[in-house]
């Protein structure tokens, strides 16, 4: 299938008066009609980073010829997702004298999206923002659902807000410039949707992983659309993570501990989530909830996606447990984990033997 024949996909995140569209397709940065209806004033601040700006910033500025456009380029990397760098973003907005009618556009990966959304939630008590995610991980996960945050040395994403964008424009053509490591990191979040609620999608991924890794445009659009559809349905049901939205954190309690413990940026988010996903599967099997054959299928698919399936041996088990104990999902002092009762069947529980958790952490290291 040629890229000319790839149809524009449009999904909707149904949140009553705060509902918004997700546009998915190849070459969308050349289509200003998808963006401009969601800019309410005449002022725009585009937030990008040092990797993405040289590639795509001029193209987005060209879509906004009739607007007053400012830009700010942040350093690239998870280690810069901090309050200090966020303050630089606020300074740029103030120095360029943007009013509360400004629309902030996030052009980049998950770090840019999270920081732009948090800035939009706070600047002059809230201004509109739009997500233009340029990494696979951002397109299938972080750009959708309104979670915004910065990291703290004691925990990942511990300071933030729920703040929904006006729209999301996922141009899969931007994935052509993504390096292989970042691309694989994004696939970790794609696999997650199959594991938590969409077994049919997991089966599709097993059959089509080679096409995804080859960045086949049709396979990419399908994977992004299916992932976003899953996330949109979950967010519409549970915006503020009081119930089923917690399923989206499969592998994240383990993974965030790896990211924090090893130092932000040492492991990519998706790499840590992949190792955490395998740990969740291992613990699920120890609890008798997941058959060993399914654990092997999960491990095989993660490996096929060129992702790690074990955590770092350099991170001691006691330190992992300590970091997991400050995760956002902890309630009343108990660690709550997203585990699996089958492929496509997630559950959230604090009802597990701590000795089994410790055994998982001991065995799932390399």
Residue pairs with C-beta under 8 A, 6 or more apart in sequence:
1 217
1 218
3 26
3 27
3 173
3 217
6 25
6 26
6 217
6 218
6 221
7 25
8 23
8 24
8 25
8 28
9 23
9 24
9 25
9 221
9 225
10 21
10 22
10 23
10 24
11 21
11 22
11 24
11 225
11 228
11 229
11 232
12 19
12 20
12 21
12 22
12 232
13 19
13 20
13 21
13 22
13 144
13 145
13 164
13 232
13 235
13 236
14 232
14 236
15 164
15 235
15 236
15 239
18 164
20 38
20 164
20 165
20 166
20 167
20 168
21 167
21 168
22 144
22 167
22 168
22 170
22 228
22 232
23 34
23 167
23 168
23 169
23 170
24 139
24 170
24 172
24 221
24 224
24 225
24 228
25 170
25 171
25 172
25 221
26 171
26 172
26 173
26 217
26 221
27 171
27 173
28 34
28 169
28 170
28 171
28 173
29 56
29 59
29 60
29 63
29 132
29 169
29 171
29 173
29 174
30 59
30 63
31 63
32 63
32 64
34 167
34 169
35 63
35 64
35 105
35 130
35 132
35 167
35 169
36 63
36 64
38 103
38 128
38 130
38 166
38 167
39 64
39 67
39 103
39 128
39 130
39 166
40 101
40 103
40 128
40 166
41 99
41 101
41 102
41 103
42 66
42 67
42 68
42 101
43 67
43 68
43 70
43 98
43 99
43 101
43 102
43 103
44 64
44 67
44 68
44 69
44 70
44 102
44 103
44 104
44 105
45 69
45 70
45 71
45 72
45 92
45 93
45 96
45 98
45 102
45 103
45 104
45 105
46 57
46 60
46 61
46 69
46 70
46 71
46 72
46 105
46 107
47 71
47 72
47 74
47 89
47 104
47 105
47 106
47 107
47 108
47 112
47 115
47 116
47 119
48 56
48 57
48 71
48 72
48 73
48 74
48 107
48 108
48 112
49 73
49 74
49 75
49 76
49 108
49 109
49 111
49 112
50 73
50 74
50 75
50 76
51 76
51 108
52 76
52 107
52 108
52 109
52 112
52 134
53 71
53 73
53 107
55 134
55 174
55 177
56 107
56 134
56 174
57 71
57 73
57 107
60 105
60 107
60 132
61 69
61 71
70 92
70 93
70 96
70 98
72 88
72 89
72 92
72 93
74 80
74 85
74 88
74 89
74 111
74 112
74 115
75 85
76 108
76 111
77 111
77 264
77 265
78 111
78 151
78 259
78 264
78 265
78 268
78 269
79 263
79 264
79 265
80 111
81 111
81 114
81 115
81 150
81 151
81 264
82 150
82 151
83 150
83 152
83 159
85 115
85 150
86 115
86 118
86 119
86 150
89 115
89 116
89 119
90 119
90 122
90 123
93 102
93 119
93 123
98 123
99 124
100 123
100 124
100 125
100 126
100 127
101 127
102 123
102 127
103 127
103 128
103 129
103 130
103 166
104 116
104 119
104 120
104 123
104 127
104 128
104 129
104 130
105 116
105 129
105 130
105 132
106 112
106 113
106 115
106 116
106 117
106 129
106 130
106 131
106 132
106 133
106 143
106 165
107 132
107 134
108 133
108 134
108 135
108 138
109 133
109 134
109 135
109 137
109 138
109 142
109 182
110 133
110 135
110 137
110 138
110 141
110 142
110 143
110 269
112 138
113 131
113 133
113 138
113 142
113 143
113 148
114 142
114 147
114 148
114 149
114 150
114 157
114 160
115 148
115 150
116 129
116 131
116 148
117 129
117 131
117 146
117 147
117 148
117 161
117 163
117 165
118 148
118 149
118 150
118 160
118 161
118 163
119 129
120 126
120 127
120 128
120 129
120 148
120 163
121 148
121 161
121 163
122 161
126 163
128 166
129 163
129 165
129 166
130 165
130 166
130 167
130 168
130 169
131 138
131 143
131 144
131 165
131 167
131 168
131 169
132 168
132 169
132 170
132 171
133 139
133 142
133 143
133 168
133 170
134 171
134 174
134 175
134 178
135 174
135 175
135 178
135 182
135 186
136 175
136 178
136 182
136 183
136 185
136 186
136 187
136 189
136 190
136 220
136 224
137 182
137 185
137 186
137 188
137 189
137 269
137 270
138 186
139 170
139 172
139 175
139 186
139 224
139 227
139 228
140 186
140 189
140 190
140 193
140 223
140 224
140 227
140 228
140 231
141 186
141 189
141 192
141 227
141 231
141 248
143 165
143 168
143 170
144 168
144 228
144 231
144 232
144 235
145 164
145 231
145 234
145 235
145 239
145 245
145 248
146 162
146 163
146 164
146 165
146 235
146 239
147 157
147 160
147 162
148 160
148 161
148 162
148 163
149 157
149 158
149 159
149 160
149 161
150 157
150 159
150 160
151 157
151 158
151 159
151 260
151 264
152 158
152 159
153 260
154 260
154 326
155 256
155 260
155 323
155 326
155 327
155 328
156 256
156 259
156 260
156 264
157 256
157 328
158 326
158 328
162 239
162 240
168 228
170 224
170 228
172 217
172 220
172 221
172 224
175 183
175 215
175 220
176 215
178 186
180 306
181 268
181 271
182 268
182 270
183 213
183 215
184 213
184 270
184 271
184 305
184 306
184 307
185 268
185 269
185 270
185 271
185 274
185 307
186 270
187 209
187 212
187 213
187 270
187 305
187 307
188 251
188 270
188 271
188 273
188 274
188 277
188 302
188 305
188 307
189 227
189 270
189 273
190 205
190 212
190 223
190 227
191 202
191 205
191 274
191 277
191 301
191 302
191 305
192 248
192 250
192 251
192 273
192 277
193 201
193 226
193 227
193 230
193 231
194 200
194 201
194 202
194 203
194 204
194 205
194 343
194 344
195 202
195 250
195 277
195 298
195 340
195 343
195 344
195 346
196 230
196 247
196 248
196 250
196 338
196 340
196 344
196 345
196 346
197 230
197 234
197 247
197 344
197 345
197 346
198 226
198 230
198 344
199 342
199 343
199 344
199 345
200 344
201 226
201 230
202 301
202 343
202 344
204 222
204 226
205 212
205 223
205 301
206 297
206 301
208 219
208 223
209 301
209 304
209 305
210 304
211 219
212 219
212 220
212 223
212 305
213 305
213 306
231 248
234 244
234 245
234 247
234 248
235 245
237 243
237 244
237 245
238 244
238 245
239 245
246 329
246 336
246 338
246 348
247 338
247 346
247 347
247 348
249 329
249 338
250 276
250 277
250 280
250 338
250 340
250 346
251 273
251 274
251 275
251 276
251 277
251 278
251 279
251 280
251 338
252 273
252 276
252 327
252 338
253 276
253 324
253 327
253 329
253 335
253 336
253 337
253 338
254 272
254 275
254 276
254 277
254 279
254 280
254 311
254 320
254 324
255 269
255 272
255 273
255 274
255 275
255 276
255 277
256 272
256 276
256 323
256 327
257 276
257 315
257 320
257 323
257 324
257 327
258 267
258 272
258 275
258 276
258 311
258 312
258 315
258 320
259 266
259 267
259 269
259 272
260 323
261 315
261 319
261 320
261 323
262 312
262 314
262 315
267 275
267 312
270 307
271 307
271 308
274 302
274 305
274 307
274 308
274 309
275 307
275 308
275 309
275 310
275 311
275 364
276 311
277 298
277 302
278 298
278 299
278 302
278 309
278 310
278 364
279 311
279 360
279 361
279 364
280 337
280 338
280 339
280 340
281 290
281 294
281 295
281 298
281 299
281 340
282 295
282 360
282 363
282 364
283 337
283 339
283 352
283 356
283 357
283 360
284 290
284 295
284 339
284 340
284 341
285 291
285 292
285 294
285 295
286 356
286 359
286 360
287 339
287 352
287 353
287 356
289 339
289 340
289 341
289 342
289 347
290 340
290 341
290 342
294 340
294 342
294 343
297 343
298 343
299 309
302 308
302 309
303 309
308 366
309 364
310 364
310 365
310 366
311 320
311 361
311 364
311 365
311 366
312 365
312 366
313 365
313 366
315 365
317 358
317 361
317 362
320 361
321 357
321 358
321 361
324 330
324 335
325 335
327 335
329 335
329 336
329 337
329 338
329 348
330 336
331 350
334 350
335 350
335 357
336 348
336 349
336 350
337 348
337 349
337 350
337 352
337 357
338 346
338 347
338 348
339 346
339 347
339 348
339 349
339 352
340 346
340 347
341 347
